[in-house]
Amino acid sequence: MSAVTLKIRFPHRHLLGIEGVSPDEISGLLDLSESHVEQNRQTDKNRTTLRGRTCINLFFENSTRTRTSFELAGKRLGADVINMSVSTSSIKKGETLIDTAMTLNAMHPDVLVVRHPDSGAVQLLSEKVNCAVINGGDGRHEHPTQALLDALTIRRRKGKLSGLCVAICGDIMHSRVARSNIHLLSTMGAQVRVVAPPTLLPAKIGTLGVEIFHRMEEGLRDCDIVMMLRLQLERMNGSFVPSVREYFRFYGLDYAKLEVAKPDALIMHPGPMNRGVEIDGELADDIDRSVIREQVEMGVAVRMACLETLTGTLPKIECKT
C-alpha cells in the first residue's frame, strides 16, 4: 500500500495537554493516526519520515505501554530513539530538573517525551529546551496521548465522538487519564459522566462540565462507552476506600453492573489493569465488549502521529544523497 501523507494544522510547539487544543486539531491528529494504523499492520512497517531526527524518552516514573509505544513510534518513522533511565542518570546524584533540561538541550534532540510524578514538571521543562516536548503523563495533571488513543479507539468502533455518552469510572481524583479524556471528549461533543465514591472525586470536578454519579447503576445507564480507571493506591496518602474487596463490590465493573448500559456499550481501560479490583477478568477479555487490547494498538499509531506533527514544526533537515 502506498504511503499517504496528511498535512494537518497544529500550531502548538509542544503537546503538554489536551486542554486548549481545538476540535479541528484533535480531528487532524486522529486522521493522521488512522493512516498509521494501516501502516503498522503491513509487513514493512517502517518509513523515513523522521530520518535524521532524535527522540529522547525521559521517564521519571515506571512505564511499559507508553514508553514502549513511543519507542516503537519513533523507530517506525525512522528516528533515532534514546531511552533515558532515570535510575542510572545524574538525577539520582542530585541534579535538578532544570539542570537536566539544560544538559539534554545541549545535545540538540528534536523531541523530548517526558513522564514525571509531579504536575507541571513537563511544562517547566518545556520552557528550558529548544525542541518539541510531549507530555507522557505528569502527576495528576494530564496524559494527552492516552486521551487521543482512547478517542481513536472509540471513533473507529462507533464512527464518531459527538453525541456519545461516556462514563469514566473509578479513581478520578488521582487520574491524569481522566482529566485528558474529559477535556477531549467534551471538546468533541460527547456527554461525559464521572462515577466514583465521593472520596475519589476532586473537589471542583463539576467545573469541567461533567455529570457526577456515586452509584454505578445510575452512572452507567444507557452509556455508549464505559471507561474504567486503575485504583492508584501508590498515590494515596491515607484511606480513600475501605478495602479492595469492598471497592470491587460497589465500583468494580462486572456483567451485572454493565446490564444498565447500552447493549453495544464498549469497555475501556488505560492499563495496567487490576483484575478483580476495577474490572472482572472475564469481562475484560470479552472480545465482543472489551477494546482494551485495541487501545494498546492505537497507542503506537497515535504517538507516531504526534511525533510526525510536532517535528513538522521544526527546521527541515537536509538529507544527503
VOGU-3710 file (C-alpha; in Angstrom, 3 decimals, decimal comma):
1> msavtlkirf> 0,000/0,000/0,000  1,389/3,405/-0,898  2,041/5,877/1,881  -0,443/8,707/2,220  0,855/11,995/3,593  -1,667/14,073/5,503  -0,956/17,698/6,299  -2,701/18,932/9,417  -2,759/22,325/11,067  -1,274/22,127/14,544
11> phrhllgieg> 0,119/25,500/15,651  1,387/24,301/19,036  5,112/23,814/19,607  4,530/21,187/22,317  1,824/18,706/23,306  1,547/19,260/27,053  -2,165/18,585/27,403  -5,494/18,350/25,606  -6,900/21,463/27,270  -6,652/24,259/24,729
21> vspdeisgll> -6,436/22,006/21,668  -9,258/22,724/19,212  -11,706/20,177/17,740  -10,134/20,577/14,270  -6,643/19,972/15,664  -7,825/16,878/17,539  -9,572/15,563/14,415  -6,427/16,183/12,375  -4,288/14,171/14,798  -6,848/11,346/14,765
31> dlseshveqn> -6,973/11,336/10,949  -3,183/11,130/10,752  -3,189/8,376/13,385  -5,672/6,456/11,265  -3,186/6,290/8,399  -0,540/4,911/10,748  -2,868/2,132/11,949  -2,864/0,686/8,455  0,894/1,174/8,133  1,505/-0,759/11,352
41> rqtdknrttl> -0,438/-3,733/10,031  1,808/-4,080/6,970  4,785/-6,425/6,776  7,085/-3,449/6,175  6,150/-1,043/8,962  8,983/1,447/8,592  9,133/4,874/6,959  11,828/7,519/6,693  9,658/10,476/7,702  11,812/11,300/10,746
51> rgrtcinlff> 15,173/10,222/9,366  17,867/12,370/10,953  15,672/13,310/13,921  16,441/12,332/17,527  13,779/11,481/20,093  14,604/11,088/23,782  12,241/9,295/26,161  12,791/10,689/29,658  10,641/8,815/32,153  10,798/9,650/35,860
61> enstrtrtsf> 8,095/7,033/36,550  7,882/3,393/35,538  6,054/2,715/32,298  5,560/-0,214/29,956  2,917/0,764/27,403  3,671/4,457/26,986  7,445/4,266/26,772  7,463/1,178/24,559  4,889/2,618/22,167  6,783/5,930/21,906
71> elagkrlgad> 9,965/3,974/21,180  8,216/1,912/18,508  6,580/5,016/17,058  9,880/6,840/16,678  11,692/3,865/15,172  8,913/3,117/12,685  9,190/6,694/11,448  12,964/6,380/11,046  14,067/8,483/14,036  16,959/7,753/16,382
81> vinmsvstss> 15,351/6,906/19,728  17,101/7,065/23,102  15,528/5,781/26,319  16,990/7,521/29,361  16,897/5,581/32,604  16,422/7,991/35,494  17,619/5,372/37,991  21,122/5,418/36,437  21,236/9,109/35,478  22,679/12,178/37,202
91> ikkgetlidt> 19,194/12,930/38,547  19,897/10,298/41,180  23,019/12,255/42,096  21,018/15,371/42,917  20,752/17,070/39,529  17,677/19,305/39,315  15,026/19,059/36,617  16,152/22,364/35,102  19,798/21,224/35,021  18,685/18,019/33,338
101> amtlnamhpd> 16,754/20,059/30,771  19,774/22,248/30,043  22,008/19,185/29,673  19,645/17,475/27,251  19,116/20,702/25,323  22,864/20,919/24,690  22,638/17,558/22,894  20,171/19,052/20,348  17,363/16,483/20,424  14,320/17,131/18,254
111> vlvvrhpdsg> 11,670/15,703/20,591  11,588/15,009/24,312  8,911/12,674/25,653  8,665/13,214/29,393  6,799/11,452/32,180  7,066/12,900/35,680  5,322/12,264/39,020  4,741/15,986/39,654  2,035/18,005/37,913  3,527/20,894/35,921
121> avqllsekvn> 7,039/19,432/35,712  6,764/18,789/31,959  5,578/22,367/31,375  8,597/23,663/33,315  10,992/21,501/31,317  9,442/22,606/28,015  10,283/26,228/28,851  14,002/25,398/29,121  14,601/23,487/25,875  14,595/24,343/22,175
131> cavinggdgr> 12,987/21,106/20,994  9,386/19,882/20,938  8,121/18,310/24,170  5,383/15,690/24,509  3,804/15,068/27,886  3,857/11,333/28,608  1,925/11,946/31,825  2,631/14,382/34,666  1,297/13,763/38,157  -2,461/14,219/38,306
141> hehptqalld> -2,437/16,804/35,504  -2,743/15,297/32,002  -1,838/12,385/29,743  -2,718/13,737/26,269  -1,631/10,822/24,079  -3,722/8,403/26,168  -6,816/10,533/25,560  -6,039/10,653/21,835  -5,635/6,883/21,553  -8,857/6,372/23,516
151> altirrrkgk> -10,644/8,759/21,160  -9,237/6,958/18,114  -10,392/3,602/19,502  -13,887/4,947/20,110  -14,123/6,675/16,730  -13,052/3,549/14,851  -15,682/1,452/16,620  -18,546/3,958/16,829  -17,791/6,131/13,803  -17,991/9,349/15,797
161> lsglcvaicg> -17,339/11,022/19,147  -20,028/13,701/19,129  -23,258/12,701/20,864  -21,860/9,629/22,598  -22,375/9,091/26,319  -19,127/8,144/28,073  -18,910/7,091/31,719  -15,452/7,409/33,316  -15,436/5,291/36,452  -13,159/4,821/39,439
171> dimhsrvars> -10,240/6,777/40,830  -10,923/10,150/39,219  -9,020/12,100/41,855  -5,581/10,668/41,089  -6,081/10,133/37,345  -4,385/12,278/34,691  -6,056/9,995/32,123  -9,493/11,071/33,361  -8,652/14,760/33,031  -7,321/14,473/29,496
181> nihllstmga> -10,271/12,353/28,417  -12,764/14,772/29,960  -11,170/17,672/28,059  -11,027/15,782/24,753  -14,457/14,168/24,842  -16,168/17,376/25,951  -14,371/19,337/23,233  -15,553/16,830/20,626  -19,192/16,996/21,726  -19,560/13,846/23,820
191> qvrvvapptl> -21,592/13,687/27,019  -19,200/12,825/29,865  -20,127/11,296/33,203  -17,851/10,504/36,137  -18,763/7,684/38,511  -16,865/7,294/41,777  -17,190/7,362/45,553  -17,043/10,920/46,958  -13,571/10,227/48,392  -12,181/9,637/44,866
201> lpakigtlgv> -13,629/12,749/43,212  -11,716/16,072/43,053  -13,483/18,936/44,832  -14,119/21,010/41,684  -14,715/18,229/39,149  -18,103/19,756/38,294  -16,413/22,811/36,770  -15,239/20,582/33,897  -18,815/20,193/32,694  -19,305/16,542/33,629
211> eifhrmeegl> -22,267/14,792/35,224  -21,407/13,321/38,628  -22,681/9,969/39,918  -21,824/7,960/43,020  -23,613/4,714/42,056  -22,600/2,546/39,103  -26,157/1,501/38,255  -27,092/5,171/37,793  -23,906/6,372/36,097  -23,756/3,549/33,543
221> rdcdivmmlr> -27,389/3,743/32,481  -27,670/3,993/28,668  -23,951/4,707/28,231  -22,157/4,022/24,935  -18,702/3,744/26,497  -17,628/2,563/29,952  -14,085/3,685/30,741  -12,618/2,108/33,872  -9,650/3,622/35,711  -6,937/1,974/37,775
231> lqlermngsf> -7,188/2,351/41,545  -3,912/4,228/42,158  -3,066/3,076/45,667  0,539/4,302/45,303  -0,666/7,927/45,062  -2,972/7,731/48,084  -1,935/9,211/51,411  -4,485/7,771/53,785  -7,568/5,598/53,331  -9,714/6,520/50,332
241> vpsvreyfrf> -11,591/3,189/50,136  -12,499/0,767/52,960  -10,858/-2,205/51,194  -10,141/-3,533/47,719  -12,866/-6,151/48,126  -15,404/-3,515/49,141  -14,323/-1,292/46,234  -14,903/-4,047/43,679  -18,286/-4,834/45,163  -19,584/-1,306/44,571
251> ygldyaklev> -17,363/0,123/41,803  -15,708/-2,792/40,031  -17,185/-3,465/36,592  -18,851/-6,840/36,058  -21,603/-8,180/33,817  -24,339/-7,348/36,350  -23,402/-3,658/36,546  -22,934/-3,462/32,776  -26,521/-4,545/32,100  -27,851/-0,979/32,504
261> akpdalimhp> -25,526/0,348/29,758  -26,475/0,106/26,092  -26,331/-3,437/24,661  -23,416/-2,490/22,400  -21,533/-0,458/25,025  -17,752/-0,777/24,803  -15,428/-1,315/27,765  -12,108/0,517/28,033  -9,203/0,622/30,484  -5,920/2,574/30,119
271> gpmnrgveid> -3,864/-0,120/31,884  -2,201/-1,517/33,795  -5,348/-3,379/34,777  -6,053/-4,837/38,203  -8,365/-7,776/37,579  -10,879/-8,264/40,349  -10,383/-4,688/41,554  -11,556/-2,303/38,791  -12,917/-4,913/36,408  -13,908/-8,549/36,318
281> geladdidrs> -11,253/-10,590/34,495  -13,709/-12,466/32,271  -15,377/-9,216/31,192  -12,010/-7,622/30,409  -11,305/-10,472/27,976  -14,743/-10,411/26,318  -13,864/-9,701/22,679  -17,419/-8,557/21,938  -17,373/-5,801/24,572  -13,785/-5,027/25,534
291> vireqvemgv> -11,483/-2,882/23,361  -8,612/-2,843/25,865  -6,195/-4,655/23,539  -7,208/-2,386/20,671  -6,318/0,640/22,804  -2,734/-0,631/23,015  -2,544/-0,960/19,224  -3,948/2,553/18,724  -1,317/3,904/21,116  1,533/3,303/18,670
301> avrmacletl> -0,365/4,937/15,785  -1,318/7,998/17,844  2,227/8,513/19,071  3,539/8,244/15,527  1,095/10,982/14,537  2,181/13,194/17,444  5,888/12,780/16,674  5,338/13,444/12,985  3,175/16,500/13,645  5,450/18,160/16,198
311> tgtlpkieck> 8,634/17,547/14,215  6,870/19,119/11,245  7,117/22,467/13,044  10,917/22,137/13,396  13,527/23,275/10,838  13,876/20,941/7,863  16,806/18,543/7,720  18,798/18,407/4,514  19,237/14,739/3,608  22,455/13,935/1,725
321> t> 22,071/11,617/-1,228
//
